[in-house]
Amino acid sequence: MKVLQVINSLATGGAEKLLLDTIPLYNKMGIHTDLLILNGTNFPFLAKLKNIKCCKIFDLGTSSVYNPLLIFKIIPYLKKYDVAHAHLFPTQYWVVLAKLISFSKITLVFTEHCTINRRRVNPFFKLIDKFIYKHVEKIVCITNEVQKILLNYTKMDQVKFPIINNGIDVSYYKEANSISRSEIDINLAESDKLIVQIAGFREQKDQITLIKAMRYLPDTVKLLLVGEGVLKSTCIDLVKKLELNERVFFLGVRTDIPELLKTVDIVVLSTKYEGLSLSCIEGMASGKPFIASKVPGLTEIVEGAGLLFECCNEKELAFHVQELLDNPMHYDKVAKACQERGMQHNIQIMVEKHISLYKSL
């Protein structure tokens, strides 16, 4: 069996990280798996996958992923594989249209990585969405909540929407070694208490609430923001406006996430919506207390283990941080529960379920 994973690019993000981690495993388990990316910019994830040398990597240039001419560039690749597994918008549109135009017999699978997107409230895109979903054999839902939303949205048969939870290499995060604070930034002291959020800078991820929460915490509490994105400059401006320059650190894209998670004191994900966040699972598996906004896609993963705060409520977020820092017993209890929850999301289980799905088709 030959499987082609298709995605916009291998920039930062949960779906991108998932392919970086799973493609080597598919091939190791005897499923010939290659990667097609619409934008071949050599982001760190892509560079890392190239170094592993586990698969063929095809790219369609470095132009906009929204260019519909990409449909015609995708067509030749569909003839070489048994299954094409698409991720993210607009990749799933272009792959479906490429199959229809070329009359290809390839089996199409799509993973829905999020609970919310703007197309679902636009009548025009709503019609297109349903047309696209109709021509995909299986739409993998990463949580029960995602499946519930898609069933209501599409009115299609439940059998079309299998649930396969995302996973991570849990031992990689549990057994990682910490690094010194000075290795992260020379301006960090070993006595500082560190909070980290790992997410791209876009409206969904809501770093703004986390930055605002810093106003209610002691000066020894420092915030590390990992990632890049269109709203990074907005966040930098907010930090300057709130005079938090010496307490908020923008680390950019990093490839030492397991070590970073082991070094910090608290992991946070302030977000407005999610599918099943890999950074959430990684943070919990590292054995550190995890605090998340109470939104679909996070609540069902975090509740009963980590701590939840009302979305966009910086004061409640700050309260949870302070409570963890002030109460060692509470800190240890939450950290232990988070690690136990994170260990339930093993990437090996996820890969085996995907392979079983491919074979059934």
DRENROMI-587265 format. One record per atom (N, C-alpha, C): residue in one letter; x, y, z. Coordinates in steps of 0.1 Angstrom, whole numbers, plus 5000, padded with zeros to 4 digits. Atoms other than C-alpha are relative to their C-alpha. Last residue first. Example, Ala and Ser with C-alpha at 12.3 -4.5 7.8 and 13.67 -1.06 7.14 Angstrom:
DRENROMI-587265
S499149895000;S513749895071;S499250115008;A500949885000;A512349555078;A500950125000;
//
This chain:
DRENROMI-587265
L500549935012;L489450125023;L500549954987;S501550035001;S489749895053;S499550064987;K500250145005;K493549895048;K498549974998;Y499550015014;Y493750275052;Y499749864994;L501049935009;L491550265083;L500449994986;S501250095001;S493749995099;S498950074991;I499750115009;I496750205091;I498949914998;H500049945014;H495150515107;H500349894990;K501449975004;K494250315139;K500050054985;E500650135002;E497850185142;E498650014995;V499450055013;V499250535138;V499449864996;M500649925011;M496950665166;M500549954986;I501450045001;I497950385190;I499350074988;Q500050145006;Q501650445183;Q498649954998;I500049995014;I501150825190;I500049864993;N498850055006;N500250755226;N499950004985;H500149975014;H497550975240;H501349964993;Q501150075007;Q496950815274;Q500050024985;M499550135004;M500350935287;M498949924993;G499249995013;G499051295286;G500449864995;R500949975011;R496351215312;R500750004987;E500850125002;E498851055336;E499050024988;Q499150095007;Q501151355331;Q499349874998;C499849965014;C498351595339;C500949904992;A501350035008;A497251415370;A500250034985;K500150145002;K500851425383;K498849964992;A498950055009;A501351795376;A499949854998;V500449975014;V497951875392;V501049954990;K501150085003;K498851695424;K499550034986;D499650145003;D502351835425;D498849914996;Y499250015012;Y501152195422;Y500349864996;H501049985012;H498352155447;H500849994987;M500850135001;M500952015472;M499050014988;P499350125006;P503352295464;P499249874999;N500450124993;N500752575470;N500749884994;D500149984986;D501852925462;D499849875008;L498749964995;L503052865427;L500050015015;L499050115002;L500052665417;L501350045006;E500450114991;E497652925432;E501049884999;Q499649964986;Q499453205415;Q499749895010;V498650004999;V499053045381;V500550025014;H499650145000;H495352965387;H501649995000;F500350064987;F494753325398;F500549855000;A499049964991;A496553465367;A499849935014;L498750075004;L494253265344;L501150035010;E500250144996;E491153385363;E501349924997;K499950004986;K492453745359;K499849865006;E498649994996;E493153705322;E500249995015;N500049944987;N489653595313;N501450005006;C499749855000;C489753555275;C500050065014;C499349945011;C488153205277;C500150155001;E500949955010;E487053105312;E500850074989;F500549864997;F489752915330;F499150054988;L500749935011;L490552545331;L499650145005;L500849894996;L493152355352;L499450084988;G499549864999;G494752025344;G498950105005;A498650024999;A493551665352;A500750145002;G499750114991;G489851645356;G501449975002;E500850014988;E489151855326;E500249885008;V499349954988;V492151875302;V499249985013;I498750064998;I491151655273;I500650045013;E500250144999;E487351725272;E501449935003;T500650034987;T487952095279;T499949855002;L499150004989;L490452145251;L499449945013;G498750055005;G488652065219;G501050005011;P500150135007;P485652285228;P501449964995;V500650005013;V486752575251;V499949864994;K501150095001;K487652625287;K499250014988;S501349945000;S490952795284;S499049904998;A500549985013;A493952585294;A498750085001;I501249914999;I496252545323;I499550034986;F500549945012;F498752255325;F498750085002;P501549964999;P500752155355;P499750074987;K500149864994;K504152005344;K498550035001;G500150004985;G504751635339;G500050135007;S498749954995;S506051655303;S500049995015;A499250124999;A502951445292;A501450045006;M500450094989;M500751735301;M500949895002;G499949934987;G502551985280;G499749915011;E498650004998;E502851745250;E500350065014;I499650134996;I499151675252;I501549995004;C500750034988;C498252045251;C500549865006;S499249934989;S500852115225;S499449985013;L498850084997;L499151845204;L500950075010;S498749945001;S495852025206;S501249915004;L499350074989;L492851825198;L501450055000;G500550135004;G490552045177;G500449905011;E499050105004;E490852385193;E499449884994;Y500650135004;Y489052705201;Y501149914996;K501449985002;K489653045216;K499249884995;T500550015014;T493052975230;T498550014999;S501149915000;S495153035261;S499550014985;L500549985013;L497352725263;L498750095001;V501349935002;V499552735294;V499649994985;V500349995014;V502452525307;V498550054998;I501450015003;I503752585342;I499850014985;D500850044988;D507152555358;D498649974997;V501049904995;V509452565328;V499349945012;T499349904993;T512552335322;T499050105007;K499450064987;K510852005313;K500650115008;L501150034991;L508752195287;L500549945013;L500649874996;L511852345271;L498949975010;E499149954990;E513552005269;E499550135006;P500050094988;P510551855251;P500950055011;I501249984992;I510252165228;I500049915013;D499750074987;D513852155216;D498850015010;T500150145003;T513052235179;T500349925013;R499050084993;R512252595185;R499849864997;V500250155002;V510352855164;V501249935007;G500150055013;G510453205179;G499749864999;L498950095003;L511553265215;L500049954985;F500550065013;F509553575223;F501149914995;F498950035009;F510253655260;F499449934988;V500650085011;V507853835283;V501149984990;R500750114995;R509153965317;R499449914990;E499150084993;E511654235309;E499449875005;N498950045009;N509554385282;N501049915007;L499650134996;L506454395304;L501249944992;E498749994994;E505854765302;E500449875006;L500250044986;L502154715294;L501350005008;K501049914994;K502554915261;K499849975015;K499449874998;K505754725253;K499150105007;V499050024990;V504154385258;V500750145003;L500850004987;L501154505237;L501049985012;D500449864996;D503554605209;D499250005013;I498849924995;I505254265210;I499650145003;C499750044986;C501754095209;C501350075005;T501149944991;T500754295178;T500349965014;S499649864998;S504154205162;S498950075008;K498849994990;K503453835168;K500350155002;L500449914989;L499953855152;L501250025010;V500449865004;V500953725118;V499750105011;G501349985005;G502753415131;G499750154998;E500049885009;E505753275148;E498650014995;G500750005013;G506153035177;G500250124992;V499450085010;V507152995214;V499250004987;L501050025011;L506053255240;L500849944988;L499350035012;L507953245273;L499049974989;L500850075010;L506453425302;L500949984988;K499649965013;K508353525334;K499249914990;V500750095009;V507153515370;V500350064986;T499150115002;T509753695392;T499349894991;D499049975010;D507854025387;D500949884998;P498849944996;P504853885406;P501150024989;L499050094994;L501653815388;L501350075004;Y500550044987;Y498554025380;Y500949905008;R500149884992;R500154215351;R499549975014;M498749974993;M501153885336;M500050125009;A500050074987;A497553805329;A501350035007;K500749914990;K497554065301;K500049945014;I499149884998;I500253865282;I499350095010;L498950054992;L498153545286;L500950115003;T500550024986;T495053715273;T501149965009;I500349874994;I496953855243;I499549985014;Q498949974991;Q498453505234;Q499750135008;D500349904990;D494953435220;D501250025010;K499250044989;K495653115200;K500050105012;Q500550124993;Q492753165176;Q500749985013;E501249974991;E493753515166;E499549895009;R501249975008;R497153405153;R498850025009;F500649874997;F500653385167;F498950034990;G499849905010;G501453015164;G499350135004;A501149995010;A501452815196;A500450114990;I499550045013;I503652705224;I498950004990;Q501150035009;Q502752885257;Q500749974986;V499750015014;V505352885285;V498649974993;I501350055007;I505252995321;I500450004985;L500249995015;L508553025340;L498749944996;K501050105002;K509253105377;K499550024985;D501249965006;D512553285380;D499049894998;S501049994990;S515153165405;S498650044994;E500450144996;E517453035378;E498950015010;A499350054989;A517553385363;A499549865004;L500850084990;L516453465328;L500949955011;N500649914991;N518253745309;N499149935010;I499049964990;I520653505292;I499450105010;D499749865002;D517753345274;D500950055011;I501249955007;I516752985269;I500250144997;E500050055014;E520252855277;E498850054992;S499149915008;S520353095307;S500149954986;R500749895005;R517352905321;R500850094991;S499949894991;S519352585323;S499250124994;I498849925003;I518052285304;I500050125009;S500249865000;S515652005314;S501350074996;N499249934990;N516051655302;N499850155000;A499149905004;A513351465283;A500850065012;E498650034997;E511951145297;E501050114996;K499950044986;K508251235298;K501449995004;Y500249884992;Y508351425265;Y500149975015;Y499149895004;Y509951155244;Y499950125009;S498850024993;S508050885264;S501150114997;V500149964986;V504751025252;V501349995007;D499150104994;D505551005215;D500250045014;I498649965000;I502451205206;I500949895005;G499150054990;G498851135197;G501450064999;N498649985003;N495851255178;N500949955012;N499449904992;N492551085186;N501550024996;I498650054997;I491050875158;I500750125007;I499249924990;I487250915155;I501349935003;P499450074990;P485650785123;P500850095010;F499249914991;F483451025104;F500649925011;K499049925008;K481950855073;K501050075009;V499050095005;V480150595094;V501150074992;Q498950014990;Q478250875111;Q501249914996;D500050124992;D476150925079;D501250005009;M499650125006;M475951285066;M500049885010;K501250095000;K473951575080;K500349874993;T500250065013;T476951795071;T498849924998;Y499749905011;Y477052045099;Y499749944987;N501149905000;N475351825127;N500250104987;L501250075002;L477651535119;L498850104999;L500050035014;L480651765116;L498749924997;I500149885007;I480051915151;I499849974985;K501349954997;K479551575168;K499750134991;Q501050095007;Q482651435151;Q498650065002;V499949975015;V484751735162;V499049924992;E500649875002;E483451695198;E500050044985;N501450025001;N484251325198;N499350134997;T500750014987;T487851415191;T498549974997;I499050024990;I490351395162;I499449995014;C500249904990;C487751335135;C500949985012;V499550034986;V488951155105;V499750115009;I499549884993;I486851225074;I500349975014;K500150004985;K486550905053;K500550145005;E500550134995;E485750845016;E499950015015;V498950064992;V486051215005;V499549875007;H499050075008;H483851324977;H501249955007;K500750115007;K480851424999;K501049914992;Y500150114991;Y483151625021;Y499349884993;I498750064998;I484051844991;I499949885009;F499650075012;F480451904982;F501349935001;K500750135000;K479551975018;K500349934987;D499550094990;D482352235020;D499349864999;I498850065005;I481252394988;I500649905009;L500450095011;L477752455000;L501249934994;K500750114995;K478952595033;K499649904990;F499050114997;F481452805015;F499449885006;F499350045012;F478653004999;F500949885003;P500950095009;P476453015030;P500749954988;N500249935013;N479353145052;N499249914991;V501049904998;V479153035088;V499750084987;R501350064995;R480852705083;R498950105002;R500850045012;R483652865062;R498649955004;R500849905004;R484953045093;R499149964988;N499449935011;N486352735109;N499050104995;I500649885005;I485652575143;I500850044987;T501550004998;T486152235159;T499450114993;C500549904991;C489652175145;C498550005001;H499249974988;H491851915130;H499450105009;E500549874995;E489451755105;E500750035013;T500149994985;T491551475089;T499550145003;F499749874995;F490851395052;F499950005016;V500349994985;V490951065035;V500450145004;L499749884993;L490751014997;L499649995014;T500949984989;T491050684978;T500450125008;I499349994987;I492750714944;I498950025011;K500650104991;K490650614914;K500550005014;S499150094992;S491650934895;S499149905008;F500750135000;F489051084871;F500949905007;S499250115007;S491551364865;S499449875000;I499649965013;I489151654872;I500749894992;L501250005009;L487451474901;L500450044986;K500550145002;K490751374918;K498950014990;A499050075009;A492251724914;A499649864997;L500349955014;L489051874928;L501049944990;V501250065005;V489351654959;V499750054986;V499850155002;V493051734964;V498749944995;W499250025012;W492552114959;W500149854997;Y500749965012;Y489752134984;Y500749964988;Q501050105002;Q491551925011;Q499150044988;T499550125006;T494652145007;T498949904997;P500850055011;P492752465013;P500449874994;F500549935011;F492352405042;F501150104995;L500249854999;L493952155065;L499450064987;H500149934988;H495151795060;H499950154998;A499949855001;A494751555031;A499850065014;H500549964987;H495451175032;H500350155001;A499549864998;A495851044996;A499350055013;V500749914991;V495550664994;V500650145000;D501350064997;D496550414967;D499150095008;Y500250054986;Y499450624953;Y498649945001;K498950084995;K501150704920;K499749935013;K499950125008;K498250844899;K501049905006;L501150094996;L497451104926;L500049874993;Y499750084988;Y500851254922;Y498949905003;P499050115003;P500251364886;P500349915011;I500550115008;I497051554896;I501049894997;I500250124991;I498551774923;I499749884992;K498750054996;K500052034899;K499949875008;F499450075012;F496652074882;F501449945003;I500850125003;I494952154915;I500749924989;L499350124994;L497852394923;L499249874998;L499250085011;L496352624897;L500749895006;P500750125005;P493752714924;P500849924989;N500049995014;N496352944942;N499349884994;Y501349975004;Y495452944979;Y499850014985;V500750135000;V498752774989;V498550024995;S501150014991;S500453094978;S499349874999;S501149905003;S503753044959;S498949985011;T500149924988;T506752854973;T499050114998;G499549865000;G506952564949;G499850075013;L500549935012;L504852254945;L500450144999;D500649874997;D506752034969;D499650074987;F500349925012;F507451664969;F499550135004;I500749874997;I509051484998;I499950074987;K499949905010;K510051114995;K499250125003;C501050005011;C510250925027;C500450104989;C500950124999;C512350825057;C499050004989;K499950085013;K515351055051;K499249885001;I500350144996;I515451175088;I500149914988;N498950064994;N517251495076;N499849855004;K499050025010;K514451585053;K501249925005;L500550125007;L511951545081;L501049964989;K499850114991;K514051795102;K499649874993;A498650035000;A514252045074;A500349885008;L499650065013;L510552025069;L501449965000;F500650135000;F509852085106;F500449934987;P499350104992;P512352375106;P499449865000;F500249974985;F510652555077;F500849895008;N499250094992;N512252505042;N499950045015;T499049924992;T509552675021;T500649915011;G498850074996;G507952395000;G501050095008;N498949904998;N504452534998;N501249935006;L500349905010;L501852284985;L501050115000;I500349884994;I503451995003;I499750114990;L500149905010;L503351634992;L499650135007;L500649874997;L504651375016;L500050094988;D499249885005;D505451005012;D499250135003;T500649874998;T504250685030;T500950124996;H499249915008;H504950325021;H499350145000;I500949925009;I503150145049;I500850104993;G500350075013;G505449875063;G499050074991;M501050114999;M505449965100;M499549944987;K499450114992;K508650165098;K499149885001;N499050075008;N507150365069;N500749885008;Y500750075011;Y504150465089;Y500949914992;L500650124994;L506350545119;L499249924990;P499050104998;P508650785099;P499449875006;I499650065013;I505450955086;I501249905002;T500650135004;T504050995121;T500549944987;D499850114990;D506251255139;D499549864995;L498650024997;L506751505111;L500249885009;L499450075012;L503151455100;L501549975002;L500550145000;L501851535135;L500649924988;K499250074991;K504051845137;K499649855000;E498750015006;E502351985106;E501049915009;A500150105011;A498951905120;A501349984993;G500350144995;G499752075153;G500049904989;G501450034998;G501352385138;G499849865004;T500450044986;T504652535127;T498549985001;A499749894990;A505452525090;A499649965014;L499650064987;L505452195071;L500550125009;S498549994999;S503352325042;S500449935013;N499649875005;N499752315029;N501550025000;I500249894991;I499351945035;I500550134994;V500049875007;V499251615016;V499650115010;Q500549894990;Q500151275030;Q500150134993;L499449865002;L500551025001;L499350095010;V500849894995;V499950655010;V500850134998;K499349875001;K501250354991;K499150115004;M500849885000;M500050005000;M500950135000;
//
